Amino acid sequence: MVEIALPKNSRVQKGIVHKADKKLEKPRTLKIYRWDPEDPANPRMDTYEIDAADCGPMLLDALIKIKNEIDPTLTFRRSCREGICGSCAMNIDGQNTLACTKGLDETKGKITVRPL
């Protein structure tokens, strides 16, 4: 069995800020927890600015947009996109929920995404 552990004295650091390079019609900011178990660095919170008008209405759509257009190193699980399988379960703004059923319009301000 694989054993994964955070570095000793681990603290979540401020991460990379991915600012939009154009004026956004419907701007949204997502702060996403990032950690690479093969890298000795502490975990970090990366910030992404996206245009919600250019993606679907759900948080999963925003994550897919970030992976496809901004940061291909972003990884997450997904499968059915219908709230049935539970693959996209994550902690969104402090609440455990499914990214495929969480609407971007359900949250105000920055959206914080962490693993379960």
C-alpha positions in Angstrom: 0.0 0.0 0.0 1.2 3.5 -0.8 1.7 5.8 2.2 1.4 9.5 1.5 2.2 12.1 4.1 2.6 15.8 4.1 6.0 17.3 4.9 6.8 17.8 8.6 5.7 21.2 10.0 3.5 21.5 6.9 1.7 24.8 6.4 -0.4 25.8 3.4 1.5 28.5 1.5 0.3 31.2 -0.8 0.6 29.7 -4.3 0.7 30.9 -7.9 -1.8 33.6 -9.0 -3.1 33.0 -12.5 -4.6 36.3 -13.5 -6.8 36.6 -16.5 -5.2 38.3 -19.5 -8.3 40.0 -20.8 -11.4 41.8 -19.4 -13.8 39.3 -18.0 -17.6 39.5 -18.6 -18.5 37.5 -15.5 -15.3 37.2 -13.4 -14.9 34.5 -10.8 -11.9 33.7 -8.6 -11.1 30.1 -7.4 -8.5 29.3 -4.8 -7.5 25.7 -5.2 -5.4 23.6 -2.8 -2.4 22.1 -4.6 0.1 19.5 -3.3 2.5 17.2 -5.1 3.6 14.2 -2.9 6.7 13.8 -5.0 7.8 17.4 -4.2 9.2 18.2 -0.7 7.5 21.6 -0.8 4.6 22.5 1.4 1.1 22.5 0.0 -0.1 25.8 -1.5 -3.3 27.6 -2.5 -3.2 28.6 -6.2 -5.5 31.4 -7.4 -7.2 31.3 -10.8 -9.3 34.0 -12.4 -11.8 32.8 -15.0 -14.8 34.1 -16.9 -17.8 32.2 -15.8 -19.6 33.4 -19.0 -17.2 31.2 -21.0 -17.9 27.9 -19.1 -20.8 25.9 -17.9 -22.8 26.7 -14.8 -21.3 24.2 -12.4 -18.0 24.3 -10.4 -16.9 21.2 -12.3 -17.2 23.1 -15.5 -14.9 25.8 -14.1 -12.3 23.2 -13.0 -12.3 21.7 -16.5 -11.9 25.1 -18.0 -8.9 25.8 -15.7 -7.3 22.4 -16.6 -7.9 22.8 -20.3 -7.0 26.5 -20.7 -4.9 27.7 -17.8 -3.1 25.0 -15.8 -2.8 21.5 -17.3 -1.2 20.2 -14.1 -4.5 20.5 -12.2 -5.9 17.1 -11.4 -9.2 16.0 -10.0 -11.6 13.1 -10.3 -14.8 13.2 -12.3 -17.1 10.8 -14.1 -20.8 11.0 -14.5 -21.4 14.9 -14.2 -24.9 14.1 -12.9 -24.3 13.9 -9.1 -24.6 10.1 -9.0 -21.1 8.6 -8.8 -19.5 10.9 -6.2 -16.1 11.0 -8.1 -16.0 14.8 -8.0 -16.5 15.1 -4.2 -14.4 17.8 -2.7 -14.6 20.5 0.0 -16.0 23.6 -1.5 -16.0 26.7 0.7 -15.8 24.5 3.8 -18.6 22.2 2.8 -18.2 18.7 1.4 -20.1 18.4 -1.8 -20.0 17.4 -5.4 -18.4 19.8 -7.9 -20.8 18.6 -10.6 -23.9 19.7 -8.6 -22.4 22.9 -7.1 -23.5 25.9 -9.2 -21.0 28.8 -9.6 -23.8 31.2 -8.8 -24.5 29.5 -5.5 -21.4 31.1 -4.0 -20.5 34.7 -3.7 -16.9 36.0 -3.8 -13.9 33.7 -4.0 -14.5 30.0 -4.2 -12.1 27.8 -2.2 -11.6 24.2 -3.3 -9.8 21.6 -1.1 -9.6 17.8 -1.2 -11.8 15.8 1.2 
